[in-house]
Amino acid sequence: METKVIQSKVLNAEREYSIFLPVSYDQEPNRKYPILYLLHGMMDTNKGWYERWHVKDVMNQLVASGEAVEMIIVTPNAGGNIYEGAWNGYFDMPGWAYETFFFTEFLPFIESTYRVVGDKENRAIAGLSMGGGGTTVYGQKHPDMFNSVYAMSALMNIPEQDAAPSQSPDDKMAILTKSVQENSAVRFVEDADADRVKHLQTLNWFMNCGDDDFLLDRNIELNQAMRKKQIKHEFRIRDGAHTWEYWNSAMYICIPHVSRNFGK
């Protein structure tokens, strides 16, 4: 596990990232690996996946049991405490062009710095809550970039009636809310024409949400939209809520899912 910093010209700021390197990474210097981009939720940072959800331990256990292949897992920092002034969100918005940063700076930097295979068949993305929404939309907008998409308790959309009114023009929560509405994962599928559907069908989709999660309805709506458009996907509703325990257990489904699809 390493935590490092990338200097972003797009964001005009330094951004941390955490990266998990396989046990064999130093032992096999000519070997390249598939990669999983793992996105955190609102109010969290890149370190949450490792400090609270123990991704390193989960990954080592699954590789040892033969349920997963060795891979690189990288988590960018797209957040912090929004109520203390930190930006949050995976989309481009006024003052925070994060999606542009991710695809023009972060992903190319990671895949030129570390020994990554670097093609669609060996690249996956996953995330929880806000990061699950970002994961889904990134897969929708860039189907040529990813093999698998795995979304946990995902923020797929925010209905207009659920959005809190902005108190000021620089209200970061209001700006984030608007960006989620403008990048609705549900509407993206509902509005998809035949060509868009064809591209979406090239990904291995998996959505996972707890039966007591406040975002369950939004996930059901996306499931229904994808079924209507005949976009093959897996959708699981399990016992649980919007909690750390749920996301830790979800990783035992996520990692084998992306692993068995790598290279296909």
N, C-alpha and C positions, 0 to 999 in steps of 0.2 A: 504494500500500500504506500502510495506517495501522494502528497498534497503539494501542488505547485501553482505558479501564477503565469498567466498570459497577459501581455499588454495589448489592449484592444484600441485600434485607431477608430473603429466604428463607434464604440461606446465612450471613447476618450477616458478610459479607466483601466485599472488592473482588475482582472477577474481570476479568482481562485478556481482550481478544479482538483478533484481527487481521482486517482486512477489505481486500479487493481491490475497487477501484472501476474501472469501465471507462474507457478513454481518453476517451470522449465525455461522461463524467459531468459535467464542468465546462463543456463546450462546449454541451450541450443541457440547460439548467436545468429544462425542463418535462417531460423524458422520464423515465419509470419503467422499471425493469428487473426481469427475473426474478432469482431468488436461489438460490444453492446453499449449504446449510449443510454444512460440511466438518469432520468430527470426527477428532481425532487419536487415537493409541494410548496404551497404558499407559506410564507413566514420561515421556511427552512433554508438550508444552504447545501452545498455539495457534500458536507461532512455528515449529514443526517443519515444517509444510507449506510454508512459504515459505523457510526457511533451508536445509533439506536436500532437499526434493522440488521446489523451484523452481516452485511452482504459478503464480506470476505470469508466468514465462517461458513455461510450457506454454500458459497461457491466451492470452497475446498471440500466440503462434505459431499456435494453432488458429483464432483470430478472423481473423488476417491471411490464412490459407489458405482461409477460408470454411467450415471444418469445425465452427465453433461460433459461436453468436450472442453478443453482448456480454451479460454478466451480472455481478451482484455475487456475490462469494464471501466468506463469513464463517466464521471458525474460532473457536469459544469455547474457553476454557481450562478443561478438566475434569481436570487432572492435575498432574504434577510428579513429583519423586522420592519414591515411596511409602515407600522405606526411610529417608528423612529426615523422615518425618512428614506429607508432602503427601497430601491426599485424592485419590483417583482414582475414576472411574466416572461413568456417565451415568444411573444409576437412583437412586431414593430409597432411602436406607439410614440407619441410626441415625447422626445427626450430619452427614449430607450429603444433603440433599433436592435432588439435582441435577436430576432430571427435572422436578420442580415448578418449580424455578428456570428451566429452559430454556423451558418452555411458558407460564409465567405472567409471567415477567419478561424473559428474554433475547430471545426471538423478538418479543414485542410492542415492546420497546425498539428493536431493530434496524429493524423495519419501520415504526416511526413516526419514526425519526431519519434514515433514508436513504430515497431515492426507490425504493421497492420496489413492484412491482405488487400483491403481497399477497393472492393467491388460490391455491387448490390447483393450478391448471393452470400456474402460473408459480413454483412452489416445489419444490425438490428437496433431497435429503439424501444424503450419501455419507460414508464413513469407512473407516479401516483398523484391523485387529486389534480392540482393545477398542472403538474408535470404529466399526468395522464392525458389531460386535454391537449397539452403541447405535443406530446407523443403522437396522438391521433391525428392532429392537424398537420404535423410535419410529414407523417406518412401519407396523408391525403394530398398535400401539395407537392411532395417529392417522391412519388412512387418508384421512380427510377433509382432512388438512393438506398432504399431499405428492402430487406428480405422479409423481416417479421416486425410486427407492431404489437406490443402488449401493454394494455392500459388498465390500471388499477384504480378503482374508485374515482373515475375520471371526471373532470370538470368539462363536460362536452358542450355546454351552453349555459347561459344564464337568462331565463325568461325575463321580459321587460318588467313584469310585476314584482320580480324578486330582487331587482337592482335598487340599491339604496340611492337616493338623490345626492348629487354632489354638493358639498358644502363650499367648495372653492375651486377655481380653475386649475389649481395644482394639486388637487386631491388625488394621491396616487392610487388609492383603492377604486375611486370612480374611473380613473383612466384605465386601470387594469380590467375592471368590469366591462367597460365599453370595448376593449380589445378582444375579450372573450366572446362578446356578442357578435362583433364584426367577423370573428373567425370561427363561428359556430360549426362544430364538427357535424352536427345533425343537418343543418341547412346545406352544407357542402354536398352531402349525399343526396338529400332530397332534390337538389337542383342539378344533379349530375346528368349530363347527356350520355349517349352511348359510348363516345370516345373516352370520356372521363371514367365511366364504369369499367371499361376494358382495362384501363391502367390500374384502377383500384383492385381489380381482380388478380393482379400479379403479386400482391402481398399476402402474407400469412397473418390474418387478424385474430387477436384474442382480447376480449374484454372481460373483466372480472370485477364484481362489485358485491358488497355485503347487503343482506336483506334489510338491515337497519340503517343503511347509509343514506344520508340526506340527498346524495346525488344519484340514487338508484333510478329515479324516473328519467333523468337525462340519458342514462346509459340504456334504458329500455327503449327510449325514443330512437337512439342511434341504431340499436339492434333491429327495430322494426323497419327503419329506413333502408338498412342494408339488406334485409330479407326481401323487401319490395323490389330492390334493384338487382336482386340475385347475386349479391357480392358474398362469396363464401367467407364465413368467419365462425369463431367459437365465442360463445357468450355464457358465462357462468355466474350464477347468483349463489353465493355461499353464506353461511351463517356468520354474521359479524357486522361491524359498523365502521365508521371512519376513524380507525385506530391503528396504532403501531403494531399491535398484535396481528391484525388482519394483514397488513402489508408484509410483515415478516413471513407469515405463512404463504402469502401469494407468491413470494420469490421462489418457493419450492415448486411452483407450477410454471412461473415465468422462465426461469433459466433452462429447464428441460425443453420448453416450447421453442425458444430461440435456438437452442443447441441442435435439436433434431432437424431444424430447417436450414441450418447453415450449409452452404455448398449446393443447395438444390434450386 
